[in-house]
Amino acid sequence: MHLTTATRPDIAFTVSYVSRFMDKPQVEHWMSVKRIVRYLHGSKSHGICFKLDDKMDFYGYSDAYWAGNHVNRKST
């Protein structure tokens, strides 16, 4: 799901927040993921559209701070 945030910024915060609990997910976390999937199913026509132009520049980013907390190995 984390990959969908590149084309669906409307779910970026929610996916990021729920991803924090992947280590030991509880029922409420699974319920949140199911709700995100239902939202995606109901909003298939939403997304980012690009117009075909002569010149198009793409920029990328990377998050390399995985498990930055050395005590519990979790990233915030």
C-alpha positions in Angstrom: 0.0 0.0 0.0 2.9 2.3 0.6 3.6 2.5 -3.1 0.1 3.8 -3.8 0.9 7.0 -1.9 2.9 8.3 -4.9 -0.2 8.4 -7.1 -2.8 8.8 -4.4 -1.6 11.6 -2.0 -5.0 11.6 -0.4 -4.1 8.4 1.5 -0.5 9.2 2.2 -0.9 10.2 5.8 -3.2 7.3 6.7 -1.0 4.7 5.1 2.0 6.1 6.8 0.3 6.1 10.2 -1.0 2.5 9.8 2.4 1.3 8.6 3.8 2.1 12.1 1.9 -0.9 13.5 3.1 -3.5 11.0 5.3 -5.1 13.7 2.4 -6.2 15.9 -0.9 -5.2 14.2 -4.0 -5.3 16.3 -7.6 -5.6 15.2 -8.1 -1.9 14.9 -5.1 -1.6 12.6 -6.5 -4.3 10.3 -9.9 -2.5 10.4 -8.1 0.7 9.3 -6.4 -1.1 6.4 -9.7 -2.6 5.3 -11.2 0.9 5.4 -8.4 2.3 3.2 -8.9 -0.5 0.7 -12.7 0.2 0.6 -12.0 3.9 0.1 -9.6 3.0 -2.8 -12.2 0.7 -4.4 -14.8 3.5 -4.2 -12.5 6.2 -5.6 -10.9 4.4 -8.5 -11.3 7.4 -10.8 -9.2 9.7 -8.4 -5.5 10.1 -9.1 -2.9 12.4 -10.6 -3.2 13.2 -14.3 -0.3 14.5 -16.4 -0.8 16.4 -19.6 1.4 15.4 -22.6 3.9 18.2 -23.1 7.1 18.8 -25.0 9.1 18.7 -21.8 8.4 16.9 -18.6 10.7 16.8 -15.6 10.4 14.1 -12.9 11.9 14.4 -9.5 12.1 11.6 -6.9 12.7 11.3 -3.2 13.9 8.5 -0.9 13.4 7.8 2.7 16.5 6.1 4.0 15.9 6.5 7.7 14.5 3.0 8.4 14.6 1.9 12.0 16.2 5.1 13.2 15.4 4.3 16.8 18.3 2.0 18.0 16.4 1.0 21.1 13.3 -0.6 19.6 14.3 -0.5 15.9 11.2 1.4 14.9 11.1 4.4 12.6 9.0 7.5 13.3 
